[in-house]
Amino acid sequence: MKTIYLTLTTIMMITVLIGGYRIARGPSPVDRMLAAQFLTTTAVAIFLILAEALDLPELRNVSLVMVSLSTITTVAFVKIYCPRKGKKDECP
């Protein structure tokens, strides 16, 4: 079972590399933010799989912290990048 978990982790690390490419080449800040959210989600999944595979429950706490920071970062980005404009909320 450990082999399956570690194989899944390796595949997810490959998707992290692809997401890193999107952050570097993203045409707009919104694309980069979405890629960063994708990377955070993938990292949380990796930590949870490793917590189970390596029997390290501390990694679950790390994933909870990452989810919290990711949520705060997303809210801050939306507040800064998409300010309210009168009655209509428009975000490019």
Sine and cosine of phi, psi and omega as CSV:
sin_phi,cos_phi,sin_psi,cos_psi,sin_omega,cos_omega
0.00,0.00,-0.57,0.82,0.02,-1.00
-0.87,0.48,-0.59,0.81,-0.01,-1.00
-0.89,0.45,-0.64,0.77,0.02,-1.00
-0.90,0.43,-0.70,0.72,0.01,-1.00
-0.88,0.47,-0.69,0.72,-0.02,-1.00
-0.94,0.33,-0.53,0.85,0.09,-1.00
-0.92,0.40,-0.69,0.73,0.06,-1.00
-0.87,0.49,-0.66,0.75,0.02,-1.00
-0.88,0.47,-0.66,0.75,0.02,-1.00
-0.90,0.44,-0.69,0.73,0.03,-1.00
-0.89,0.45,-0.65,0.76,0.02,-1.00
-0.92,0.40,-0.56,0.83,0.06,-1.00
-0.90,0.43,-0.55,0.83,0.07,-1.00
-0.91,0.42,-0.64,0.77,0.04,-1.00
-0.93,0.38,-0.48,0.88,0.09,-1.00
-0.90,0.43,-0.65,0.76,0.05,-1.00
-0.89,0.46,-0.65,0.76,0.04,-1.00
-0.90,0.43,-0.67,0.75,0.05,-1.00
-0.90,0.43,-0.59,0.80,0.07,-1.00
-0.89,0.46,-0.59,0.81,0.07,-1.00
-0.89,0.45,-0.65,0.76,0.01,-1.00
-0.92,0.40,-0.59,0.80,0.04,-1.00
-0.91,0.41,-0.65,0.76,-0.01,-1.00
-0.94,0.34,-0.59,0.81,-0.11,-0.99
-0.95,-0.31,0.07,1.00,-0.06,-1.00
-0.82,0.57,0.75,-0.66,-0.05,-1.00
-0.94,0.33,-0.37,0.93,-0.02,-1.00
-0.64,-0.77,0.31,-0.95,0.05,-1.00
-0.87,0.49,-0.52,0.85,0.01,-1.00
-0.91,0.40,-0.68,0.73,0.05,-1.00
-0.88,0.48,-0.64,0.76,0.02,-1.00
-0.92,0.39,-0.62,0.78,0.01,-1.00
-0.92,0.39,-0.65,0.76,0.05,-1.00
-0.90,0.45,-0.63,0.78,0.04,-1.00
-0.91,0.42,-0.63,0.78,0.04,-1.00
-0.91,0.42,-0.62,0.78,0.07,-1.00
-0.90,0.44,-0.66,0.76,0.05,-1.00
-0.87,0.49,-0.69,0.73,0.00,-1.00
-0.90,0.43,-0.63,0.77,0.01,-1.00
-0.91,0.41,-0.68,0.73,0.03,-1.00
-0.88,0.48,-0.68,0.74,0.02,-1.00
-0.91,0.40,-0.66,0.76,0.02,-1.00
-0.89,0.45,-0.64,0.77,0.04,-1.00
-0.89,0.46,-0.69,0.73,0.04,-1.00
-0.88,0.47,-0.66,0.75,0.02,-1.00
-0.89,0.46,-0.71,0.71,0.01,-1.00
-0.89,0.46,-0.64,0.77,0.00,-1.00
-0.93,0.37,-0.63,0.78,0.04,-1.00
-0.92,0.40,-0.69,0.72,0.02,-1.00
-0.91,0.40,-0.56,0.83,0.05,-1.00
-0.88,0.48,-0.62,0.78,0.02,-1.00
-0.97,0.24,-0.68,0.73,-0.07,-1.00
-0.93,0.36,-0.65,0.76,-0.08,-1.00
-0.99,-0.16,0.03,1.00,-0.02,-1.00
0.83,0.56,0.78,0.62,0.04,-1.00
-0.86,-0.52,1.00,0.00,-0.03,-1.00
-0.90,0.43,-0.29,0.96,0.01,-1.00
-0.90,0.44,-0.47,0.88,0.00,-1.00
-0.92,0.39,-0.41,0.91,0.08,-1.00
-0.92,0.40,-0.62,0.79,0.06,-1.00
-0.91,0.41,-0.63,0.78,0.04,-1.00
-0.88,0.48,-0.67,0.74,0.00,-1.00
-0.91,0.41,-0.59,0.81,0.06,-1.00
-0.90,0.44,-0.65,0.76,0.04,-1.00
-0.90,0.43,-0.67,0.75,0.01,-1.00
-0.89,0.45,-0.65,0.76,0.03,-1.00
-0.89,0.45,-0.67,0.74,0.01,-1.00
-0.90,0.45,-0.72,0.69,0.01,-1.00
-0.91,0.41,-0.60,0.80,0.02,-1.00
-0.90,0.43,-0.66,0.75,0.02,-1.00
-0.90,0.43,-0.70,0.71,0.02,-1.00
-0.89,0.45,-0.66,0.75,0.01,-1.00
-0.89,0.45,-0.67,0.74,0.01,-1.00
-0.91,0.42,-0.69,0.73,0.02,-1.00
-0.89,0.45,-0.67,0.74,0.02,-1.00
-0.90,0.44,-0.66,0.75,0.01,-1.00
-0.88,0.47,-0.70,0.71,-0.01,-1.00
-0.91,0.41,-0.64,0.77,0.01,-1.00
-0.90,0.44,-0.62,0.78,-0.04,-1.00
-0.99,0.15,-0.70,0.72,-0.14,-0.99
-0.99,0.10,-0.44,0.90,-0.05,-1.00
-0.83,-0.55,0.93,0.37,-0.01,-1.00
-0.94,0.34,0.39,-0.92,0.03,-1.00
-0.94,0.34,0.65,-0.76,0.03,-1.00
-0.82,-0.57,1.00,0.02,0.00,-1.00
0.92,0.39,-0.75,-0.67,-0.01,-1.00
-1.00,0.07,-0.42,0.91,-0.04,-1.00
-0.99,-0.14,0.71,-0.70,0.11,-0.99
-0.99,-0.14,0.91,-0.40,0.00,-1.00
-0.84,-0.55,0.77,-0.64,0.05,-1.00
-0.80,-0.60,0.82,-0.58,-0.04,-1.00
-0.90,0.44,0.00,0.00,0.00,0.00
